[in-house]
Amino acid sequence: MQKELTINIDEKIYYGLCRIIDKSKINQFIEDLLKSQILKMDMYAAYRQMARDKERESEALEWAEATIGDSSNEAW
């Protein structure tokens, strides 16, 4: 479901957008930019939440240290 949003931007920004993007595609362009930023912020929030889980972090560190010897620099 889409919601309508009215924004005000500097006219230089608007005309710059119009020079590089068809006017009919400005909405999608702005939405795509915002979507990538929102998803990135959501991902960072999820990482912060995971990091607060001390038991999970302890188990992850234990697993990482236990498997470090599984890799080697030897050629296949």
N, C-alpha and C positions, 0 to 999 in steps of 0.2 A: 504494500500500500504506500502510495506517495503522499507527501505533505507539501503544501505550498509554502515557500519561504521567500520573502522579499528582502533583498540586501541592498545597501548603498555602497558603492565603491567609487574611488577617485576616477574622474573621467579619463585620465591618461591610461589607467589600468583597463578601463572598458574599451577604449579605442585600440589599445594594444591587443586585447583579446580578439577584437573584431578583425584586426589585421592578420592574425594567424589562425583563427578558427571561424568557421561559418557561424553566423549569429544563431542559427537553429541548433547548433551543437554546443553552445556555451554552457547550457545547463548540465549536459552530460559530462563535459570536460571538468567543470567545477565539482560535480558529484564524484567523479573518479578520483580527483585530487584529495578530496576530503575523506573518501572511503579508505584510501591507502593510509592516511594519517590516523584515522579512527581505529582501523584494524591494528596498526602498529602500536597505538596506545593501549588497546585491549591486550595485545600480546605482552607488552611490558608489565601491565597490571597482573596478568596471569603468572609471569615469571616472579614478580615480587611476592605474590601469594604463595607460590610453591617454595620460595626461599624461606618464608616464615615457618614452614613446616619442618621443624628441626629433626624429627625422626626420619622423614623422607630424605632430607639433605644428608644426614648421617649415613643412611643406607646407600645413597647414591655415591658418596665419597668412598665408602667401604668397597662397593662394587668396582668403582673406577680404579682404586688402588690394587684390587685383587686381579684385575684384568690387564694392567699395564704391561705385564710380562708377556702377554699373548701376542704383542706386536714385535716385529723384529725388522731390522734393516736388510735382512738377507734377501737375495734375489730369488724369485720363484724358480 
